[in-house]
Amino acid sequence: MKVLTTTILFFLSLSVFSQTNKMALLKFKKEYNVLEYRLKTKSTALNHSTTVKIDKLSFEMKQELINLETKYGSNEIKLSINKSKYAEEVNKTQLKYQLLINEIQAKHQIELGKIEFDFQNEKGKLQLKYKIAS
């Protein structure tokens, strides 16, 4: 009788333990999904703002190149006289905007790295909270 009672108690405690782990896993999954959603939202917002900044700079560069073309190349005679000066100004303008775009892209990568780091950090905290191995 004692063996039977002990066996029944063992299986009951195993069942309760299993249910507890199952609930913890479900809570973990729920909180993890929230973290993933935040990661995607922040990444998408960052990508959008970076794209807008780069598009704005590209537009400004095109406008400046058009202004240079009208300044130096309004007619064939003026263009042939100022050809080297025009080429130099165009190159200078393109390099200026390329540097600005590279700076924006570098900042974008840094911010994306911070977002990813925060996500990994929060994920680790969740795993510790629910005692789940990676």
VOGU-3710 file (C-alpha; in Angstrom, 3 decimals, decimal comma):
1> mkvltttilf> 0,000/0,000/0,000  2,851/2,373/0,839  4,486/1,692/-2,520  1,247/2,388/-4,347  0,681/5,615/-2,415  4,277/6,718/-3,028  3,970/5,927/-6,735  0,706/7,862/-7,020  2,196/10,849/-5,174  5,265/10,698/-7,421
11> flslsvfsqt> 3,177/10,796/-10,597  0,964/13,565/-9,227  3,978/15,724/-8,358  5,480/14,975/-11,785  2,228/16,040/-13,421  2,097/19,275/-11,400  5,754/19,984/-12,199  5,079/19,366/-15,886  2,110/21,766/-15,852  4,203/24,434/-14,095
21> nkmallkfkk> 6,936/24,150/-16,720  4,365/24,252/-19,499  2,850/27,458/-18,091  6,293/29,033/-17,703  7,124/28,129/-21,295  3,861/29,672/-22,526  4,545/32,882/-20,578  8,078/32,952/-21,970  6,804/32,558/-25,528  4,273/35,348/-25,010
31> eynvleyrlk> 6,872/37,770/-23,636  9,381/36,725/-26,302  6,849/37,487/-29,039  6,385/40,957/-27,537  10,171/41,451/-27,612  10,348/40,331/-31,234  7,535/42,715/-32,151  9,377/45,604/-30,490  12,567/44,662/-32,350  10,773/44,617/-35,699
41> tkstalnhst> 8,952/47,882/-34,957  12,114/49,716/-33,901  14,084/48,310/-36,848  11,381/49,272/-39,323  11,111/52,795/-37,893  14,889/53,220/-38,012  15,074/51,921/-41,586  12,289/54,271/-42,639  13,854/57,355/-41,047  17,249/56,520/-42,547
51> tvkidklsfe> 15,720/56,024/-45,984  13,928/59,377/-45,718  17,170/61,147/-44,751  19,114/59,542/-47,605  16,350/60,309/-50,114  16,315/63,931/-48,958  20,086/64,197/-49,402  19,879/62,563/-52,835  17,224/65,074/-53,868  19,335/67,971/-52,587
61> mkqelinlet> 22,351/66,649/-54,491  20,345/66,395/-57,720  19,078/69,941/-57,223  22,604/71,198/-56,653  23,854/69,359/-59,761  21,044/70,906/-61,801  22,034/74,340/-60,479  25,651/73,677/-61,459  24,568/72,572/-64,917  22,564/75,742/-65,440
71> kygsneikls> 25,427/77,844/-64,079  28,198/76,285/-66,209  26,397/74,669/-69,083  23,555/76,921/-70,066  24,915/76,872/-73,611  27,591/74,954/-75,532  30,115/77,802/-75,608  29,885/78,383/-71,867  30,181/74,621/-71,202  33,279/74,222/-73,385
81> inkskyaeev> 34,997/77,159/-71,653  34,126/75,998/-68,134  34,290/72,230/-68,733  37,061/71,479/-66,210  35,602/73,840/-63,589  32,173/72,256/-64,082  33,595/68,728/-63,746  35,452/69,756/-60,588  32,333/71,280/-59,033  30,230/68,239/-59,919
91> nktqlkyqll> 32,823/65,909/-58,391  33,073/68,059/-55,248  29,287/68,098/-54,859  28,980/64,340/-55,342  31,728/63,660/-52,796  30,146/66,035/-50,271  26,817/64,258/-50,460  28,420/60,814/-50,502  30,188/61,662/-47,236  26,907/62,805/-45,692
101> ineiqakhqi> 25,146/59,637/-46,833  27,989/57,472/-45,480  27,713/59,268/-42,144  23,970/58,600/-42,006  24,526/54,935/-42,875  27,175/54,595/-40,156  24,807/56,094/-37,574  22,108/53,737/-38,845  24,352/50,708/-38,302  25,234/51,884/-34,789
111> elgkiefdfq> 21,573/52,354/-33,875  20,658/48,998/-35,405  23,401/47,382/-33,329  22,030/49,022/-30,179  18,523/47,754/-30,965  19,842/44,231/-31,546  21,941/44,381/-28,348  18,920/45,503/-26,318  16,873/42,672/-27,819  19,509/40,068/-26,959
121> nekgklqlky> 19,842/41,509/-23,458  16,086/41,385/-22,824  15,908/37,886/-24,296  18,626/36,761/-21,872  16,727/38,291/-18,960  13,601/36,410/-20,038  15,506/33,148/-20,280  16,857/33,672/-16,790  13,419/34,626/-15,477  11,843/31,458/-16,815
131> kias> 15,015/29,334/-16,501  15,045/28,404/-20,183  18,314/27,442/-21,882  19,146/28,936/-25,271
//
